[in-house]
């Protein structure tokens, strides 16, 4: 089993790190920027081809709802295979969840460019 979660100070709401465990082994180290760390952890999980289902720790929802500074964007694919970000949750076509600052709606290419460039 794989689990992704967020460490943060519940009193100050200060972000600390994203963690990713696969079969009880920590396989990801954060850099200190939540949006970038989440992206890198998800990328690491996908490219790692772990053949394990990914579960979200409840800490993810707590962090998002406590801080109120991030919105979800869902990576989905058009019929022609091109990726795009949707900002509406759709149970039938969930997509892979990423996070963006509140009130920002970058395209997938814009977000990817920001996150992959230091």
N, C-alpha and C positions, 0 to 999 in steps of 0.2 A: 504494500500500500504506500502511496505517496501523499504527503500532506504539505500544503503551503500555508503559511501564517505570517502574522505581523507582531513584532515586539514593539511596544510603546509604553511610555509612562502614563498610566491612567489618571494621575493627578494633574500633570502639566500638559498632557496630550502630545508630548514631544515624541516624534517618530524615532525609533532606534534601528530596526532592521526588518527585512523580510527573511524568513527561513523556509527552506525546502528540505524535507526529509523523504528519503525513499528507503523503505524497509529498515527504519530506525537509524539510517546513516544520513548525517547532514551532508548535503551535496552542493550547497550554494552559500556564498558569502556576500553580504550586502556592502554597498559603497556609501550609504547614508542618504540617498535621495529616493523616497518611496516610489515615485512613478517609474524611475529608471530601474530600481531594484526589482520591482514587480515584473517589468518587461524582461529583464535579464534572467530572472528565475524561471519565468514561463518559457522563454527561449531555451534555457538550459534543460528544462524538463522535456520539451518537445524534441530537441536535437539529441538528447541522451537516449531516446528510444528505450525507455525503461520497461515498457509493457506492463505498466501498473496503472490502475485508475488514480486520478488526482482528486483529492478532497481538499476543501477549504476549511481551515480551522475557524472556529467561531470568532477568533481574534480579528479576522479580516473584517467581518461585518461590524464588530464593535468599534474598530479603529475608524472605519468609514463613517459610521453614524455618530461617533463621539466627536470627531474632528470637524465634520461637515465642510471639508474643503476640497473634496474630490467627487467626481462623477464617474460613472461607468461608461465605457465604450466597448462594444462587442465586435470582435473581428469576425467577419463573415465573408462568404465568397459568392460572387455572382455566377450565373450559369456558365459564363465563359472562363471561370476559374480565377478571375481577378479579385484580389482582396479589397475589402472596404470596411470602414467602421460604422456601425449603427449605434445610435444613442437611444434606441428604444428596445426594451427587453421583449423577446418573443420566445415563449416556451417551446414552440415547435421548431425553432431554428435559433437556439440560444447564442451560439457563437462563443468565442473565447474571450473572457473578460479582461480588459485592461483598464487603467485609470488615467484620468486627465484632470487638470484643475477645473474647479467649478466654473460653469458658464463658458467653457472653451469647447469647441467641437472641431478639432483638427481632422483632416482626412487621415487614412491609414498611412499614406506616404509621408505626410507632414509629421505625424507622430513618430514614425519609424526613423525619419531623418533626425529629429530632435534627440531621440533616445540612443541612437547609435553613434552620434557625434558628441564628443566630450566638450 
